[in-house]
Structure formats: structure tokens, C-alpha cells
Amino acid sequence: MTFKEENDKLYLDILDRYFFEFWRGKKTSDYKRPLELNLSPYCSLKCKYCYINKFRSKLFPPNAKNALLLKNTEILLRWLIKNNFNVGEIEIFSGDSFTASQIDELYGMVFDYAKIYNIDVVVPINPAFVLEDEKVKTYLKWREIFLKNDLKMHFSLSMDGKYADIARPFTNENVTYTDDFYKRVAELAPLFEFGFHPMIAPENIHVWKENIKWYVDFVQKALEINEERALNSIYLLEVRNPNWTKKRLLYLASFTFYLTKFTFAIYNHNPDLYMNDFIKKEKGVNYYSSVISTVGRGFTCSIQEFITVRVADLAIVPCHRTAWPGFESANLEVKDNQIVNIKPINPWIHLAVLSGRNDNAPFCSHCPINSLCTGFCLGTNLEYNKQPFIPVPNVCRMEFTKYKSIAKSFKMLGIWDVYESFMKKDDCYYNNKKLQQMKYLLEGNNDL
């Protein structure tokens, strides 16, 4: 057996033990092993911070046409059924280039598979579809079909908000965000039961104080819920791109202080309620969660849970943002419209990802906030360092600014003592480490 043959055999064995045995029901875990269908790179928006907008030609083959995507999706789903693979959850990751009739065809295939194995379907989606009545009807139709069959179809709405959407212009320059646009989103929100997923980006950080007030008010009115529930319907995520300048980091620090003050007021300035309900129970709109909790995976994103298939060429890639030439892990080989083999291409990248840890990476291993940090994005690292495991310094500065501002806002607003007591209750390694690192951030001049 050649060295390459041994490597290929090792990778196929890892795929089987890490993913396929879970899909066969032979293994269980606290973490699922979902399938991500990485579909179309084309979108109605041209977001300023979007990596696909910048690197589309690198991440997708030129033949990523809708007809091929639908055909390959059918081939992939048939292969799953043939092997009796229950993936547990499918995430449909795509731009919105599909027509209403193509969405109908796509969801029909996914539904037929979901019905066999009782799986969930997650759809990250931007709100531009609300301008097209046919698409709205199609999405609602399939959501209703899933619900009637006791299946979950969850739509995660990627909308930054009235003030922050300045970073998300439409591809069609004749279309703009208006009050009527947001009114339409609000009308549809209870029908879709959206999860709201705005991005805090370098390009919009200067408006986020005003934007967070608008967002909570918008969700509260759209879903007819109280302010606390509206707040916790929002999942904030900072963009880990390298253009966090010093000025933008000052805006981030100011926003973080404001966010703590704003959310603390919603919890009646009660530190115990704030710590136990908002941060522990509700995960602190995802912005504060890592000051008390630890993700059991090596990386904080879902790259170690999902198996991602780039549908255009049926390539297995580490994730949608690391699907660069040479970083494809394997190809699902097709003959006579059937998958007949898995051919490893660069298995080592996937093996390194599946076994890696943020806090063991170069630079991160001795970082003074490595137990607090959200962690680097492997795709960002690859884009700017040509190496997925080397962090981008400006992203590190952004995370440092965020957590230092959280620590200082806790101290200034009278939350710190309760936070410290909370962390000392459970005398474990990670709690002690997080507390010590938060204390470090409170001390003197320790900027990166």
C-alpha cells in the first residue's frame, strides 16, 4: 500500500467514525452531526463584509448553475437514503438566486428525505425575499407542510437592522431599504417565527447604539412580546474580518458599554437576575455568553459538527468559508447519476480541523484571554494569512476590545461582584481561568 493509499484509507475511516456511524445510529453525542448543503454563491445583496461577495470565484466552481445544483442535491439525498443515513439536521446554506419554482423543487426533495428520518431543516435567509410575493408564498407553503408533518423548518433571518443595513446594499441599485420594507418584514415575522441574526461589522459599528434600540423595539412589536423576550430573540455576532481599525474599535468599546447598560436596564438593574437569566439562561444575546460558559468543541463555531458539501461539484469541504482551491477534503464521485465513491483530495486539512482547538493554535495558546475569546474564523485566516490556523491581529484586537469593555462595564454598573461570586460557585478549571482573565482585563493598561 502506498503512502497516499494509507492516507486515503485513514481519512475514509475518520469520516466513517466521526460522521457516518452517527448517521447510522450507532453512536450518539451531545453534539449533532448535521449536513450543510452549500448551494448557490449568488445573492440579491452585496454585503460589504461578506466573504462570498469578495471571494466568490475562489469558493465556488464557475458552473454553479441552479439546474446543476438541484440535480446534485437530488443525487446527494438519494445517496443518503440508499445508505440509510439519518443526518439529524440539514442546513440549506445559499444565496437567494433560486426562483420560486426552483425553491419549490429544492424543498420538495429535502422534505421527502426529512419525512423519512424525521429531521430538522434550518434556512439562514436574508430578508430581500419579502419583496417577491411568489417566494413568500413558496416559503410559507413549505413551512406549513413541514409543520403539518411534525417537522421543524427554522428560518434564521440575516437582517442587520434599519440603521446597520447600510453595510448590506442590494445588488439591484434601484432597490433600497425603506420603512415599508421593514413593515413587510414585521408582518411576516410571526408567520415565519424568525430567529434574528444581525452582524456587528466594522462597516456598521458606528450606528449600533441606535440600532440595538431599534431592533429590540422592532422585534417586540412584530412578535407582540415583551422587551425581555424581544431582546433574547436576537443573536448578535461580531464580524471577524481584518478591517477593525482603531477608530472602529473605539466605537466597539463604546457600543459594548452601552449594550451592557441597555440590557441591564431591561433586567431592572438586578445583577442576580442579569447574570442568572440573561447571561446564563438566555446566553446573553450571544455577545456575553463566553464570559461564563465554555463550548465543548475545539472551535467555537460549528465547523467540527457539520459535514459541508459544496453541491456544485459534490466536494466535501471543512466549511463554506474554507472551500478554497486545494482545501477540498474529498469529492463524492458520481457515475450514472449515483454517488459511487468518496475520493479524498486533501484529507489533512479536514483532519486538522476536526481535531483542532482555538486555544491550542499558534499565538492563541499563550493569549491572555484565550478562554474568553470567541475564537478566530478559519476562513478569515485563510483569506488573509493563506493559513487557516494563524489568527489575524486586527481580529484579535477586536476580541480583546470587546471583552475588556465587558469586564469594565460590569465593574462600572455594579454587576462585577455578582459575576465574581457566580464564577466562584463552581470551582472548576474553566471558571477559574475565565475569572482570572476577566480580572486581568480590569487591570491597568493591557491593550494589545
Secondary structure, 3 states (H helix, E strand, C coil): CCHHHHHHHHHHHHHHHHHHHHHCCCCCCCCCCCEEEECCCCCCECCCCCHHHHHHHHHCCCCCCHHHHHHHHHHHHHHHHHCCCCCCEEEEECCCCCCHHHHHHHHHHHHHHHHHHCCEEEEEECHHHHHCHHHHHHHHHHHHHHHHCCCCEEEEECCCCCCHHHHCCECCCCCCCCHHHHHHHHHHHHHHCCEECCEECCCCHHHHHHHHHHHHHHHHHHHCCCHHHHHCCECCEECCCCCCCHHHHHHHHHHHHHHHHHHHHHCCCCHHHHHHHHHHHCHHHHCCHHHCCCCCCCCCCCCCCCEEEECCCCEEECCCCCCCCCCCCEEEEEECCEEEEEEECCHHHHHHHHHCCHHHCCCHHHCCCCCCCCCCCHHHHHHHHCCCCCCCHHHHHHHHHHHHHHHHHHHHCCCHHHHHHHHHHCCCHHHHHHHHHHHHHHCCCCCC
